[in-house]
Amino acid sequence: MADKRQRARVQGAWAGPSKTAESSLQVSRCSSENVAGAHWLPKEQAAADRRFVFQDPTEAQRKIPEERTIELHLKPGFVDPKEADWMFEQLCMEIPWQQKSNVRENRSYQEPRLTAWYGDLPYTYSRTSMKSNPHWHPLLTMLKDHIEEVTGYTFNSLLCNLYRNGKDSIDWHSDDEPSLGRKPIIASLSFGETRNFEMRKKPPPEEKGDYTYAERIRIPLNNGCLLVMEGETQKDWQHRVPKEYHDRNPRINLTFRTIYPEARWN
């Protein structure tokens, strides 16, 4: 009996692989062929195929922005200082100053300055419109006529701004609303405290709105000075009056401009 068991073990050891084992082996071979290819490559060729080839990284093509000259005209002492002081007092008391509400990111906020609007047409910016004062104050009419005579431009509207202290300000923006036309001309006359007027050039499209390396200009606007912006200034630049965190007396800024019916530019 023991001899029969021993012969059975010996015969089993020499037996060929089962059909299941053969199938598994064929599947493994087929999988290897699919991965490595129908024929094995020589070692030299396989090494060559794996050799690293350095390629210079592709750089984004950037266009040089078109050069445009900023068109600013600064006239210090446009109004005599003593007359400017008197005009400042009159404007502070007699202009119907109001605080405008603006809308940003679907939220309403109070603009940190007081304003008044003169002209035959309303003026809309920051998604809200200003009610017009059709009857001009005589002092404003006199100043408008004088500016028109000196500059050669004509204006039909006026935005008056009162900065009560250093915390009053206006953030970065361009006066490029459709109602101002394609190349707005704005004559800005200042009274009272000197405040910084800052400008920054709009970045080219490839900068995606990043102003980090934008060209900047700072202009102190003092009592009685006139600044005229024209040409492509509103298209190519933004401007602001920043907050100043130390004591500042009030400042009045009169910005004469021309308003057109918006349908003209559609």
C-alpha positions in Angstrom: 0.0 0.0 0.0 2.8 2.3 0.9 4.5 1.6 -2.5 1.3 2.5 -4.4 1.1 5.9 -2.6 4.8 6.7 -3.4 4.3 5.8 -7.1 1.2 8.1 -7.2 3.2 11.0 -5.7 6.0 10.5 -8.2 3.6 10.4 -11.1 1.8 13.5 -9.9 5.1 15.4 -9.7 6.0 14.6 -13.3 2.5 15.4 -14.6 2.2 18.3 -17.1 0.4 21.5 -16.2 -3.4 21.6 -16.1 -5.5 23.2 -18.8 -6.3 26.1 -16.3 -2.6 26.7 -15.7 -2.0 26.8 -19.5 -4.8 29.3 -20.0 -3.3 31.6 -17.3 0.1 31.3 -18.9 -1.3 32.3 -22.3 -3.1 35.3 -20.8 0.1 36.5 -19.1 2.1 36.1 -22.4 -0.6 38.0 -24.3 -0.6 40.8 -21.8 3.2 41.1 -21.9 3.1 41.3 -25.7 0.5 44.0 -25.7 2.6 46.1 -23.3 6.0 45.5 -24.8 5.1 45.0 -28.5 5.0 42.0 -30.7 8.8 41.7 -30.7 11.3 42.5 -27.9 13.7 45.4 -28.8 17.4 45.1 -28.6 18.9 46.5 -25.4 20.8 49.3 -27.3 17.7 50.5 -29.1 15.5 50.4 -25.9 18.1 52.5 -24.1 18.2 55.0 -27.0 14.4 55.3 -26.9 14.6 56.2 -23.2 17.3 58.8 -23.7 16.3 62.3 -22.3 16.3 65.1 -24.8 16.3 68.7 -23.5 14.0 71.1 -25.1 13.8 74.9 -24.4 10.5 75.8 -22.7 8.2 77.6 -25.0 7.7 81.3 -24.0 4.4 83.1 -24.3 4.6 85.6 -27.2 4.1 89.1 -25.8 3.4 92.1 -27.9 5.0 95.4 -27.2 2.2 97.8 -26.2 1.6 100.8 -28.5 3.2 103.9 -27.1 0.8 106.8 -26.4 1.7 110.1 -24.8 -0.4 111.1 -21.8 -2.1 114.4 -22.5 -2.1 116.4 -19.3 -1.9 120.2 -18.9 -1.2 121.6 -15.5 -1.7 125.3 -14.9 -0.6 126.3 -11.3 -2.0 129.6 -10.1 -4.8 129.6 -12.7 -6.9 131.4 -10.0 -5.1 134.0 -7.8 -4.6 132.6 -4.3 -6.6 135.4 -2.6 -9.5 135.0 -5.0 -9.3 131.2 -4.7 -9.7 131.5 -0.9 -12.9 133.6 -1.4 -14.3 131.3 -4.0 -13.7 128.3 -1.8 -15.7 129.8 1.0 -18.6 130.7 -1.4 -18.7 127.2 -2.9 -18.6 125.5 0.5 -21.7 127.4 1.6 -23.8 127.7 -1.5 -23.4 124.5 -3.5 -26.1 121.9 -2.6 -23.7 119.2 -1.5 -25.0 115.6 -1.2 -23.5 112.2 -0.5 -23.9 109.8 -3.5 -24.7 106.1 -3.1 -22.8 103.8 -5.4 -23.1 100.0 -6.2 -20.2 97.6 -6.1 -20.4 93.8 -6.3 -24.2 94.2 -5.9 -23.8 96.1 -2.7 -24.7 99.8 -2.0 -22.2 102.0 -0.2 -21.9 105.7 0.5 -19.2 107.5 -1.5 -16.6 109.0 0.9 -17.0 112.6 -0.4 -19.8 115.0 -1.1 -20.8 115.9 -4.7 -23.1 118.0 -6.8 -24.0 117.8 -10.5 -24.8 120.6 -12.9 -25.9 120.2 -16.5 -28.9 119.5 -18.7 -28.4 115.7 -18.7 -28.1 113.3 -15.8 -24.8 111.6 -15.1 -24.5 107.9 -14.3 -21.4 106.2 -12.9 -20.9 103.3 -10.5 -24.4 102.1 -11.5 -26.3 105.0 -10.0 -27.3 108.4 -11.5 -27.0 111.9 -10.2 -29.8 114.3 -10.2 -29.0 117.4 -12.2 -29.0 121.0 -11.1 -30.0 122.9 -14.3 -29.5 126.4 -12.8 -25.8 127.1 -12.5 -24.4 129.1 -9.7 -23.1 132.5 -11.1 -19.6 131.7 -9.8 -19.6 128.4 -11.5 -20.7 129.9 -14.8 -17.9 132.6 -14.5 -15.3 129.9 -13.9 -16.6 127.8 -16.8 -16.4 130.7 -19.2 -12.9 131.5 -18.1 -11.7 127.9 -18.6 -13.3 127.7 -22.0 -11.6 130.9 -23.1 -8.1 129.7 -22.0 -8.3 126.1 -23.2 -10.4 126.5 -26.3 -12.8 123.8 -25.2 -16.5 124.1 -24.4 -18.2 122.3 -21.5 -21.9 121.7 -20.8 -21.7 119.9 -17.4 -19.9 120.0 -14.1 -19.2 117.5 -11.3 -18.4 119.3 -8.0 -16.5 117.3 -5.4 -16.0 118.2 -1.7 -13.3 116.3 0.2 -14.1 117.2 3.8 -10.9 115.8 5.4 -8.1 113.3 4.7 -10.4 110.3 5.0 -12.5 111.4 2.1 -11.3 110.0 -1.2 -12.1 108.5 -4.6 -10.7 105.1 -5.6 -9.1 104.1 -8.9 -11.3 104.7 -11.9 -11.4 106.2 -15.4 -13.9 108.8 -16.6 -14.8 106.7 -19.6 -18.6 106.4 -19.4 -20.3 106.4 -22.9 -22.0 109.7 -22.2 -18.6 111.4 -22.1 -17.7 110.5 -25.7 -14.8 108.7 -27.1 -12.0 111.0 -26.0 -13.3 112.8 -22.9 -11.9 116.3 -22.1 -12.0 117.1 -18.4 -10.9 120.4 -16.8 -10.2 119.9 -13.1 -10.0 123.1 -10.9 -9.0 122.8 -7.3 -9.6 125.0 -4.2 -8.6 124.7 -0.6 -6.3 122.0 0.8 -3.6 120.4 -1.4 -4.3 116.8 -2.1 -2.4 114.2 -4.2 -3.9 113.2 -7.5 -2.5 109.8 -8.6 -2.5 108.1 -12.0 -1.5 104.7 -13.1 -1.3 103.3 -16.7 -3.6 100.4 -17.6 -1.6 97.2 -18.2 -1.6 95.4 -21.5 -4.0 92.4 -21.9 -1.3 89.8 -21.2 -0.9 91.2 -17.7 -4.5 90.2 -17.0 -5.3 93.3 -14.9 -2.1 93.2 -12.8 -1.0 96.8 -12.0 2.2 95.7 -10.1 4.6 97.1 -12.7 2.3 99.9 -14.0 3.7 103.3 -14.6 2.5 105.8 -12.0 2.3 109.5 -11.6 1.6 111.7 -8.5 0.5 115.3 -8.9 -0.1 117.6 -5.9 -3.1 119.7 -6.8 -3.1 123.0 -4.7 -5.3 126.0 -4.3 -6.3 127.6 -7.6 -4.5 125.1 -10.0 -6.1 123.8 -13.2 -5.4 120.3 -14.6 -6.8 119.4 -18.1 -7.0 115.7 -19.2 -7.6 115.0 -22.9 -6.9 112.6 -25.8 -6.4 109.0 -24.8 -5.9 109.7 -21.1 -9.2 108.1 -19.9 -8.7 105.1 -22.2 -5.1 104.4 -21.2 -4.9 105.6 -17.5 -6.8 105.4 -14.2 -6.7 108.1 -11.5 -7.7 108.5 -7.8 -7.5 110.8 -4.8 -6.2 108.5 -2.0 -7.0 108.7 1.6 -4.5 110.5 3.8 -4.3 109.5 7.4 -3.3 112.8 8.9 -5.2 116.1 9.4 -6.3 117.6 6.1 -8.5 120.7 5.7 -11.4 120.6 3.2 -10.8 120.6 -0.6 -13.1 121.4 -3.4 -12.6 120.1 -6.9 -14.6 121.3 -9.9 -14.5 118.9 -12.9 -15.9 120.5 -16.1 -16.9 118.1 -18.9 -19.2 117.5 -21.9 -22.1 115.1 -21.7 -23.6 113.6 -24.9 -26.8 111.6 -25.2 -25.6 108.0 -24.9 -27.5 106.9 -28.0 -25.0 108.8 -30.1 -22.2 106.3 -29.1 -24.2 103.0 -29.4 
